[in-house]
Structures are given as C-alpha cells and as structure tokens.
Amino acid sequence: MMEKVSRILYVGSSQGSLTELKADPRISITHKGNTLEAMAFLEKGNKPDAILCDYDLPGENGMEFHKLLRQKPSFNYLPFLLLVAEFREESYKAAFLDKVDDYYVCPLPKTDSLLSRIEFLMGYRKTYLGVQPVEEAHHQFYVMPRSKRIFDVFVASMALLFLSPVLLLVALAIRLESKGKVYYTSKRVGREPFDFYKLRSMKVGADKELSKLAKDKNQYATASQQSDIDFVTPCPRCSKLPKGDSCSPVLHIGPHRICDYWYNFQKKEVAKNKSAFIKIVNDPRITKVGKVIRNTSIDELPQLINVIKGDMSIVGNRPLPVYEAEQLTQDVMSKRFLAPAGITGLWQVELRGRGGVMSEDERKRLDNEYADHFVNGNYSFWYDIKLILRTVPALFQKDTV
C-alpha cells in the first residue's frame, strides 16, 4: 500500500535546514521565497498539509504571515510551524500568544517526529477547533476569458511583427548612448510574480539610486510620510507600570530596546503613512534616448512578449514591483490582483493621458474598479476595446514619470 505523502509549503530562505526533509519520499516540499509568492500559491487553490515558515522574511516576519492566514477562513485550517535560526524569548512568547501551532529552532527534529506532529496538528485543528478547509467563492479565482486570451495573442504577435524594425533601431540607439543591456528585466507582480520586460530607458545601475530618490521626488509621497520607528519616546503602556516592568516582551533592535507592543504599534502607523506606489518626477536617471522612448511609450513594447507568454494581457492593471505589491496584499486594495496584469488599463487612460497628477488613492480605486469586472463576472470584451482606443492619446505624454 502506497504511503501518504505530506505536502509542506516552506516559506523562507533557510533551505539548508530542510535537507533531510527533501530527501524523504514521504514529504513533498514546495518552496516560496516570500509571503507574496506563498499567498499567490495558496490562492490558486493549492492545498498543502502544513506551512513551515521562517521567522525572518524579506520586509516582515513569519508572525505577520501567520496573522494574515488566520484572517482568511479558507486557510485557517492549515497547521503553521514557525522556524527560527536561534531561540529568542520575545519571539517565542509572541508566537505562543498568537497561537502559532509550533515553534522550532534549527535544526528541525527528525522527520518521523515532524510528520507525527503535523498529522496531530491537522487532526487537532479540524476536530477540536472545528476548522475545516473552506472553498473560496468561485468568483475569487480569476480565469482568463477565452476571447480575451485569443485577442491578446493575436494583437501581440501582429504588433511585434510590424514593429520589429522600430525595436531594432531603438535598441541600436540605446546601445550607442550608453553601455549595458538594451532591455531591462525586473520582478513584477500581477496574478503572480513574473519577469517583466522593458527597453532600458535609464542609465546602468539606476536601481541603486531609487531609495534616495523615493524620499525626495516620489509623486505619491508627502512630507508627513517620511516617518520611522521612534526608539526614544517611551511606550505609553510601559510608562504606567513599575520601573523595569514591560507591558510586552522586550525586543533588542541594534543598540535599542523597545517593547513588542510599542514597536508593532509604530510599525503599523508607519505602514499607514507610507506610500505604496513610487513614481519619480523628472527622474534624473533617465537617458536622452530613454526620455524619447518613455514619452512615446516605445519602452513598453517588449511587454508584448509577456502577453504572448501569458504573464500579462493587453488590458489590465499594471503589474507592480514586489516592494509595492507587498504593501497592497493585506488590505482591501488587494482586490486589484484579481484582474490580470496589463500593458494598459483604466488608470492610465483616465489621468495619465491627460497629463494630470494622480493621487495614490485614486489610482488604487481605479485598479479595483477594473478588477470588479472579473470579481463580479461582468467582463466585457468591448470594454477592453474602448480602453485600448482611449490609450492611443495617452501614448504621447509630456511628462517622464
């Protein structure tokens, strides 16, 4: 009789500690590097038996991912095992208070012991907590309409064929002006992460200057958004307690000591004020050729390859860089990801084509408005055609954001 294979979703980067698990035929491990990829995997209908998650993750920690999962009934049945590199009392207490199913310090226990624990937790969550797998409502899973896919492949193929001479000339101009690749590849997030293609419009190494420019020239940022964690001001809760006592476990961050409550409270406030989108006004990193191809949107043409591959559609919500997408996965704005990623979309034709300045909230609203056509089953092929026709005037824009 064939032995049951336990399916584990591992989220993190400490794969060295999983060597024994990977070698065991009773275990099937799916690896995702961050919570964004993990949520995309789960929301596609995949159902692991348990989640093994590193405490330290890019941009957040495993506790935050656990909280997010427990807010979603469809994933609440999953046993969640937290993995830490070394024992820390504050993280252990926090995991206990947040009802994480188990807390492991590397290296992991023997495979038999871990499998036995997972089996117990699966039964415990279903029997004693009354938590069962919940099927998401069918409209929450996006399925590309056949008419849309056929249209995308046909238009993208014809466009690449007729525009190939233009692409060759522009590629030559980019190469003559500055050394480096003529195209640019970055990770973007639509329905799921993918490699996004553009013609290079900036000087080589432009990514390294983004963080500084985002503080000074971000179109969506305001002066009030330039905030950070305050390690000096004492926690108001701790101030009411006897000296030396703390309202929650004490965290040691660099040279600072701060209680868990005050740190996480400030972190949430910073996240509220932090702009999710980054658009640099009059970006100094753009080359002379880059300015021309941006103003005419020629730099976007390689995305036709993404369309043919199925990463994107002609019309949809713009795919976001990972650092932007991660900020939109835990609130109502995550609805935008229910629509396909697209070369052009509603927010581009509404304001960008008229040269107007768009607020972050306005852009989010328009992204969600387009997603409603898929969530509510109201997709219209002719609505997409109207957006494409309205895109033509927007191709020739005056700004270079």
N, C-alpha and C positions, 0 to 999 in steps of 0.2 A: 504494500500500500504506500502511495507516494506521500511523503511528509509535507505538511503545510509550510508554505514559505511566508515568513513575516516580512511585510513591506514597511520599511522605515524611511521617512523623509528626513534627511540630515540638512540642517541649515547652519552654515558657518564655513570656516576655513581650516579647522584643526583636523584635517583628514588623516594625519599620521596616527591618531588615536583610534582610527577605525579599521586598521589593517586586519585584525583578527575577525572583525565582523564581515568585512568584504570577502574574506576567504571562506566563509561558512556558507554552504549551499542552501541552508535553511533561511537565509536572510537575503533580501533584495533591497539595496540602498539606492535611493535617488538623492543626488546632491544638488543643492541650490546655494549660491553664494551669499544671498541676502534675502530679507523678508519680502521684498518686491517680487523677486523671482519665485519665492515659495508660495506667495498668495496667488500668483498667476497660475502656478501648477495646480493648486487646490481648486481654484475657481473654474478650471477647465473640466472638473468632475473627477479628478484623480482622488483615490481614497486610500491613503496609507493606513497601516495599523497603529502607528505611533509616530510622534515627531521628536527627534533628538536635535536640540538647538544649542549652539554656543551662547554663552552669556555675552561675550564681546562680539558685536556685529558692526558692520560699517554704518556709522551715523546713529546708532541706537544700541540697545541691549536686548538680550533674549526675553527679559521680563516684559518689555513693551510689546513684543510679538505675541507673547502668551496672553496679555490683556486683550489684544486685538482679536485673537482667535476666540476667546471666551465670550466676546460680544456678538459673535456670529453663531446662531443656532446650528447652522449646517456643519460647523467644525468643532462644536463644543464637546462632541463625544470622543475626540482624539486624545489619548494619553500624551502628556507633554513632559519630556525629560530634559532638564537643563544641564548643560555640560560646562564646567569651569576649569581653567588651567590650574588654579590653586585655590585652596579653601579661603574664603573671606567671610567673616562673621556677618557683616552687614548684608551681603548678597544672600547668604543662607537664610537669615531672618526674613528678608524681604520675600524670598521665594516661598517660605513657609506661610507668611501672612497672605500672600496672593494665591495660595493653594496650588502651586506648581506640583505636579504629580510626583516628581522625583528630582533629586539634586545629586549629580555625580561629579566627582573630582577626577581629572585624568590621572592615571589611565582608567578606562572603563573596566567594570568587573568582567569575569569570564562570560563567554557567550551564553552558556546554559543558564546562568544566573540572570542575565539581562533579558533573555527570551521569556523566562519564567515570570519575571517582574512585569514585562509588557503584557503578557497573557492575563496576569492577575488584574492589572490596571484596566484593561479592556473590559473584563467582566465586571469590575467594580463600578466603573463609570456607567455601564449600561444597567446593571442590576440595582445597585444601591443609590446611585444618584439619579436614576431614571433618565439618563441621557442617551438618546438613540441617534443614529445618523439621520439627518434631515435632508431631503432632496430640495435643492434650490428650485424656486419657481422657474418654469421653463423659459420665461422671458428674460431671466437674468443672464443667460448664456447666449452670446452673440453668434449667430450663424450667418455667414455671408450669403445674401440673396444671389441666386444663380445669375439673374440678369445683370447684377452689379459686377460680378466677377468676370463674366464674358465681356462686358463693356470695358472693364479695366484692362484686361489682357489685350484686347483689340486696339484700343486707343494708345496704350503704352508702346506696343510693338510698332504701330504705324508712325508714332511720333519719333521713336528712336531711329527708325529707318530714314525718315525725311530730314531729321535734324543732325544726323551723324556728321555732315560736313561742318556745321556750326560748332559742334562739340570738338572736332579735331582742331579747328582754328583757335578756339578759346583755350584749349589745352596747351597749344603751342605758345600762345601769348602769356599764359600763366608761367610756363617753364622759362621763358625768356626773361621775364621780370624778376623772378626770384627762384632760388634753388629749392628743391624739395618735390614731393609728390604733387601731381596736378589735381588729385582728388583727395577728399577728406572722409575718413570713416570714424563714426562715433557710435556709442551705445545709446539707443533711444528706446522709449517705452510706448507701445501702442496697446494692443490687447496683451502683448507680452514683449519682453526685451528682444531687440534685433539690431543688426549692424546697418547703420543709416549712411547713405552715400550722398556726397555733395562735391561740387567742384571747389577747390580751395580758393577762398577769397581773402584769406588773411596771411600774414607772414608766418613763417615756420616758428613753432613754439608759442603760439598765441594763447594756448590753454593755460600756460603758467601765469599769465597776467590777469586771468579772469577774476580771481578772488578780490584783488585790489580794485579793479575797475567796477566790480559789482557794488562796492561800498560807495563809490563816488558818482557813478554815472548810470546806475540802474534806473530805467524808465519807470519801473513799478515801485521802486523803493521810496521811502520818505525819511526825513531826519529822525522821526520818532522810532524808526525801525532799527536803528543802529544800537541795539542793546545787547547785553551779555549777562552771564551769571554774576551776581554780586556776592562775593565771599566776605565782605566787610560787615554789611548790615546784619545784625543778629536775627535769628529766627524768632518771630513774634510768639510762637508757642513755647519755645525753649526758654524765652525770657521770663515766662510766668512760673517756671519750675525752679527748685533749689539749685544753687550754683553747682555746676558739674553734671547735672542731670540733663538728659536729652529726650525730646518728645518722640524720637525715632532713631534707628541705627545711624551711627556717625560714619560718614564717608571721608576717605582721605584722597583728595584730588590734588596732585602736585604737592605744594607746600601748605595747602589749605585743608581745614577741617570744616565740614558742613553737614548738618543732619540731612537724612534722606528726604524728609518731608519738604524742607525749605529748598533743597536743591531741585527736586522734581517740580515743585510749585513754580519756581522761577523758570525752569526749562520749558514748561508749558506756556508761560506768559511770553517768553522769547519766541516760541514757535508761532504763537498767535500773531505777533507783530512782524514776523519775518516774511518777506515777500517770497511767494512760491515760484514766481517767474523772474527770469533775468533777461532784460533787453538793454543793451548798451547804446546810449545815444551818441551819435557821431563817433563810432568806435575807432580809436587811433590805430588799431591792429590791422585794419583793412588796407589792402594794397590798391594801387591805381586801377589795375585790371579788375580787382575784386569789387571796387565800387561800381564799375560798369555792369558787371555780371549780376551784382546784387540788385541794382536799380532796375534791371530788365528781367530779373528772376531766372537768368540763364544758369546760375549756380545750382538751381534746384533740379535741373534736367536729369542728373544721374539717379534721382529717386524713381524715375520710370523703371529702372532695373528692380528697385524694391517692390514696385507694383506688380511686375511680372512674376517675381518670386513669391508674392502673396503676403509680404510683410505689411504692405500698405494698400490703400485704394486711391483712386484719383481724387475722390471727395471723402473727407472725414475730418477728425480732429487731429491737429498737428501732433506728431509723436514728440514726447518730451525727453530731455536729458534725464538720466537717472536721478541726479540731485534735485531736480524739480518734481519729478513724478513721486518720489518718496514722501514729499510733503503733502501730496493730494490723495494718498491711499487710506487715510484714517478719518476722513470727514465726508460730508455729503457731496463734495466735489469729485469723489472717486467715480461718480456715475459716468463721467466723460470717457472712462476706459471701456465702457460697454459698447461704444461705437468703434468702427475701425480707424486706424491711423490713416491720414490722408495728406496728399500734396497740397490741396486747397480745402478750405472749409468755410463755415459760417462767419467766424470772427474776422477772417482775412477780408472777405468781401464787404462786411458791414462797416468797418472803420479804416483798416489799413489802406484800402484802395482809395479812400477819400483823403488820406494824409492826416487823419485825426489821431489824437493821442488817446489810447485806450487804457482804462483802469484795469487793475488785476481782477476785481470783482466782476467787471463787465465781460472780460474775456472768459472767466470761469462760467458765467451764466450762459454765454453763447455756446460754449463747448457742451454744457449739459443740455441745452435746448436741442442741439443736433442729436445728442445721444438718445433723447426721448423718442426719436423716430424709430429706434431699434428696440428700446426697452418696452415700449407700448405697442409694438407691432405695426407702426404706421409708416414703414419705409416706403418711399415713393421714388421710383427711377427718375421721374420728371422733375422732382425737387432737386435731385443731384444735377440734372442738366441745367436747371436755372442757375444754380450756384456756379457751375463751370462758365456759363455765359457772363455772369456778373464778375467773374475773376479776371476776364480779359482787361478791363480798365485798370485793375489793381496790379497788373504785371509791371506797369511803368510807374513806379513810385519815386517820390523825390527824396525821401529820407533813406538812411542806410542802417536802420536798426534791425 
